[in-house]
Amino acid sequence: MRALEPVEDSVSLIPVPLGAQRQRSRGYNQAERLAEALGRVSCCPVRAEVLARTRETTTQTALTPEARSVNVSGAFAARGRLVGRFVVVDDVFTTGATLNACSSVLRQAGIPRVAVATLGHG
């Protein structure tokens, strides 16, 4: 696999990807929009291609913390062997299930430490 190199050794922002169905119905990915705004003010590149959603998941809003973890388990994949520093960006942190699932696949892909950034806490 080809490594995804960081741009000028900066921190890269990785938005949490939406499933294709949810992306079509909304017309945008709120985590990607947040990452783009953060990227503009921090001069960090947004690397939306790094994480992929591998399957659709049900909305997390009505689920218990345990059910949220099960819901997103195996729902993400990293693309390629990763090199650099990464921050996963999502709109809201409630139980951390989504960010934990994303961070886990990034660590499995070779990133020893993953930071996260969210706009709100639910």
C-alpha positions, 0 to 999 in steps of 0.5 A, a space after each residue: 500500500 502507498 502511504 498517505 503523506 502529510 502536507 508539509 508535516 502539518 496536522 491533517 484534519 479527517 472528517 467523520 464520513 457519512 454513509 452514502 444514503 445519509 450523504 444523499 439525503 442531507 446533501 452535505 457532511 456536517 463533519 466535513 464542513 466543520 473540518 473545512 472551516 477549521 482547516 481555513 483558520 488553522 491552515 491544516 489540510 482536510 483529508 476526507 479520503 483517509 477514512 471511509 464508511 464501510 456500511 450504513 448505520 442507524 442514527 445514534 440519537 435514540 441509542 444507549 451508550 452500549 448500543 451506539 458502540 455496537 452500531 458503529 463497530 466495523 463501520 469505518 475503514 482507513 484507506 492506505 497505510 497512514 503516516 503523519 499527525 491526524 485529528 478526527 473531526 465530528 460535529 458532536 461528542 456524546 458518548 464517543 462511540 463514533 470517534 472511538 471507532 474512527 480512532 481505532 481503525 486509524 491506530 490499526 492503520 499505523 497512527 500511534 496517537 489520534 486527536 479529536 475535535 468536535 463542535 459540541 457535546 451532547 
